[in-house]
Amino acid sequence: MKKLIIVTVLLLCTFDMSAQLFSKEKVQNLQNFDKPRFSWGYILGFNSYDFNFDYTSDFEDADIVVDKTVGFSVGLLGNMRINDYLDLRLEPMVTFTSRNLNFSNPIFTSQFESFREVKSTYVHVPLLLKISTKRLNNFKPFIVGGVSTSINLSSNEDNPDDNSSGEFRMKTNTNYYEIGFGVDLYLYYFKFTPSIRGVFAMSDELVKDNDPNSPWTSTIDKMSTRGIFINFTFQ
């Protein structure tokens, strides 16, 4: 009788452990976190900005090399829940970045002429639609896309000096479209969301030099920003 009881207890324990180890269902953290209509959070992240150049037909062989660097982003999140799978998100942030331009024009004989460091500080405001899958235990993948606008506080657009004086000028306001993906991770005390997003300018950002035959800007038909954001959101 004792042996039967011991075997029964062991079988019950084994069954319970197997259920915990191999079951697809786990204890869900923050089960009601996504129920409110509005929620808030903050964003920390990294960015890498680039330039895409289109050259005029007379200078199709022109080449400007862009050396990218890693910048820093900080911002806020405002989220409006539409339903279990759709959210509308406003993510105003400030981004700091730097790009180095190397002009290959053979007439340049010094670094002062051929090199420009473009430092930018953007107030970046995206409006995004988040499309999520069904939540699986404590994570929920999603894709996100939308439009954004930015103000470049370091644009030099109104600076009367141009590249002949060592000043590279850009337009202050730019509009973009954005697309990316990420995953919501429901931790014990908060929701943590890593995501990656591509950012693509929809307009020409170059302010050309005062001289229409400038060796720096006369070869350029269009200059537009493209970049990658890696964001970490805490809610």
C-alpha positions as CSV (number, residue, x, y, z in Angstrom):
1,M,0.0,0.0,0.0
2,K,2.8,2.4,0.9
3,K,4.6,1.6,-2.4
4,L,1.4,2.3,-4.3
5,I,1.1,5.7,-2.6
6,I,4.7,6.6,-3.3
7,V,4.4,5.7,-6.9
8,T,1.2,7.7,-7.2
9,V,2.8,10.8,-5.7
10,L,5.8,10.4,-8.0
11,L,3.6,10.1,-11.0
12,L,1.6,13.2,-10.0
13,C,4.8,15.2,-9.4
14,T,6.2,14.1,-12.8
15,F,3.0,15.0,-14.6
16,D,2.9,18.5,-12.9
17,M,6.6,19.2,-13.8
18,S,6.0,18.1,-17.5
19,A,3.0,20.3,-17.7
20,Q,5.0,23.3,-16.5
21,L,8.0,22.6,-18.7
22,F,6.3,21.8,-22.0
23,S,3.0,23.6,-21.9
24,K,2.7,26.5,-24.3
25,E,0.7,28.5,-21.8
26,K,2.6,30.4,-19.1
27,V,1.7,32.9,-16.4
28,Q,1.1,36.2,-18.2
29,N,2.6,39.4,-16.8
30,L,0.6,42.7,-16.9
31,Q,-2.5,40.9,-18.3
32,N,-4.6,44.1,-18.5
33,F,-1.8,46.5,-19.5
34,D,-3.1,47.1,-23.0
35,K,-6.7,47.6,-22.1
36,P,-6.8,51.4,-21.4
37,R,-7.5,53.6,-24.4
38,F,-4.4,55.8,-23.8
39,S,-1.0,54.9,-22.5
40,W,2.4,56.7,-22.1
41,G,6.1,55.9,-22.0
42,Y,9.5,57.1,-22.8
43,I,12.1,56.2,-25.5
44,L,15.8,55.8,-25.5
45,G,17.7,54.7,-28.6
46,F,20.4,54.9,-31.2
47,N,20.4,56.2,-34.7
48,S,22.5,56.1,-37.8
49,Y,21.8,58.8,-40.5
50,D,23.0,58.7,-44.1
51,F,22.5,60.8,-47.2
52,N,21.3,59.6,-50.6
53,F,22.6,61.8,-53.4
54,D,21.1,62.1,-56.9
55,Y,23.5,63.9,-59.3
56,T,22.7,66.1,-62.3
57,S,22.9,64.5,-65.8
58,D,26.2,66.3,-66.5
59,F,27.9,64.8,-63.5
60,E,26.5,61.2,-63.2
61,D,30.0,60.0,-62.3
62,A,30.3,62.5,-59.3
63,D,30.7,60.8,-56.0
64,I,30.3,62.0,-52.4
65,V,31.3,59.5,-49.8
66,V,29.3,59.6,-46.5
67,D,30.9,58.3,-43.4
68,K,28.1,57.5,-40.9
69,T,28.3,57.6,-37.2
70,V,26.1,56.3,-34.3
71,G,23.9,59.0,-32.7
72,F,21.6,59.1,-29.7
73,S,17.9,59.6,-29.4
74,V,15.6,60.4,-26.5
75,G,11.8,60.9,-26.6
76,L,8.3,60.3,-25.3
77,L,5.5,58.0,-26.4
78,G,1.8,58.6,-26.6
79,N,-0.2,55.6,-27.6
80,M,-3.9,55.4,-28.5
81,R,-5.4,51.9,-28.6
82,I,-7.8,51.3,-31.5
83,N,-8.4,47.6,-30.9
84,D,-6.4,44.5,-29.8
85,Y,-4.3,44.7,-33.0
86,L,-4.1,48.3,-33.9
87,D,-2.6,51.3,-32.1
88,L,-1.9,54.9,-33.2
89,R,1.4,56.2,-31.8
90,L,2.9,59.7,-31.5
91,E,6.6,59.6,-30.7
92,P,8.2,63.1,-30.4
93,M,11.9,62.8,-29.8
94,V,15.2,64.7,-30.1
95,T,18.0,63.0,-32.1
96,F,21.6,63.9,-32.2
97,T,23.7,62.7,-35.1
98,S,26.8,63.5,-37.2
99,R,27.7,62.7,-40.8
100,N,31.1,63.3,-42.6
101,L,31.1,64.2,-46.3
102,N,34.1,63.5,-48.5
103,F,33.9,65.3,-51.9
104,S,35.9,63.6,-54.6
105,N,36.2,66.7,-56.9
106,P,39.8,66.6,-58.3
107,I,40.1,70.4,-58.0
108,F,40.1,70.2,-54.2
109,T,43.7,70.2,-52.8
110,S,43.1,70.4,-49.1
111,Q,40.9,68.8,-46.4
112,F,39.3,72.2,-45.8
113,E,37.9,72.0,-49.3
114,S,37.1,68.2,-49.6
115,F,35.8,67.4,-46.1
116,R,32.6,68.6,-44.3
117,E,31.4,67.5,-40.9
118,V,27.6,67.8,-40.8
119,K,26.4,67.8,-37.2
120,S,22.6,67.7,-36.8
121,T,20.1,68.0,-33.9
122,Y,16.6,67.1,-34.9
123,V,13.3,67.6,-33.2
124,H,11.7,64.5,-34.8
125,V,7.9,63.8,-34.6
126,P,6.5,60.6,-36.1
127,L,2.8,59.6,-36.3
128,L,2.7,55.8,-36.7
129,L,0.3,53.0,-37.0
130,K,1.3,49.9,-35.1
131,I,-0.1,46.5,-36.3
132,S,0.4,43.7,-33.7
133,T,-0.1,40.0,-33.7
134,K,-2.1,38.2,-31.0
135,R,-0.2,38.2,-27.7
136,L,1.7,34.9,-27.1
137,N,2.5,34.5,-23.4
138,N,4.6,37.5,-22.6
139,F,5.6,38.8,-26.0
140,K,3.8,40.3,-29.0
141,P,5.5,41.1,-32.3
142,F,4.4,44.0,-34.5
143,I,5.1,46.0,-37.6
144,V,4.9,49.8,-37.6
145,G,4.7,52.5,-40.3
146,G,3.7,56.0,-40.9
147,V,4.9,59.6,-41.6
148,S,7.0,62.1,-39.7
149,T,8.4,65.6,-39.8
150,S,11.5,67.1,-38.3
151,I,13.1,70.4,-37.5
152,N,16.9,70.5,-37.9
153,L,18.2,72.9,-35.3
154,S,21.7,72.8,-36.9
155,S,20.6,73.2,-40.5
156,N,22.4,76.5,-41.3
157,E,19.7,77.3,-43.8
158,D,19.7,81.0,-43.2
159,N,23.5,81.3,-42.9
160,P,24.8,83.7,-45.6
161,D,28.1,81.8,-45.7
162,D,28.3,78.6,-47.8
163,N,30.8,75.9,-48.6
164,S,33.3,78.5,-49.9
165,S,33.6,79.5,-46.3
166,G,33.4,76.0,-44.9
167,E,29.6,76.0,-44.1
168,F,27.5,73.2,-45.4
169,R,23.8,74.2,-45.4
170,M,20.6,72.1,-45.2
171,K,16.9,72.9,-45.1
172,T,15.4,73.2,-41.7
173,N,12.1,71.2,-42.2
174,T,11.9,67.8,-43.7
175,N,9.1,65.2,-44.0
176,Y,9.7,61.4,-44.0
177,Y,8.0,58.1,-44.3
178,E,9.0,55.3,-41.8
179,I,8.6,51.6,-41.6
180,G,9.9,49.0,-39.1
181,F,9.2,46.2,-36.7
182,G,9.6,45.2,-33.1
183,V,8.3,43.1,-30.2
184,D,6.5,44.0,-27.0
185,L,8.0,42.2,-24.0
186,Y,5.7,42.1,-20.9
187,L,8.0,42.0,-17.9
188,Y,6.9,41.8,-14.3
189,Y,6.7,45.5,-13.6
190,F,6.6,47.2,-17.0
191,K,6.4,46.6,-20.8
192,F,9.7,46.8,-22.7
193,T,9.7,47.3,-26.4
194,P,12.8,47.0,-28.6
195,S,12.3,48.0,-32.3
196,I,14.1,48.9,-35.4
197,R,12.8,51.4,-38.0
198,G,13.9,52.8,-41.3
199,V,13.5,56.6,-42.0
200,F,13.4,58.0,-45.5
201,A,13.1,61.7,-46.4
202,M,10.6,62.6,-49.1
203,S,12.1,65.9,-50.3
204,D,15.4,67.6,-51.3
205,E,17.2,68.9,-48.2
206,L,20.2,70.6,-49.8
207,V,20.6,74.4,-49.7
208,K,22.9,75.1,-52.7
209,D,25.8,77.4,-52.6
210,N,25.5,81.0,-53.7
211,D,27.6,80.4,-56.8
212,P,25.6,78.3,-59.3
213,N,28.9,76.7,-60.5
214,S,30.0,75.8,-57.0
215,P,32.2,72.6,-57.1
216,W,30.4,71.4,-53.9
217,T,26.8,71.6,-54.8
218,S,26.4,72.2,-58.6
219,T,26.8,68.5,-59.3
220,I,24.0,67.5,-56.9
221,D,20.4,67.3,-58.2
222,K,18.9,66.0,-54.9
223,M,20.1,65.2,-51.4
224,S,17.8,63.3,-49.0
225,T,18.3,61.7,-45.6
226,R,17.8,58.1,-44.8
227,G,18.5,56.5,-41.5
228,I,18.0,53.6,-39.1
229,F,16.5,54.0,-35.6
230,I,17.0,51.4,-32.9
231,N,14.6,52.3,-30.1
232,F,14.0,50.9,-26.6
233,T,10.6,51.9,-25.3
234,F,9.6,51.7,-21.6
235,Q,5.9,51.8,-20.5
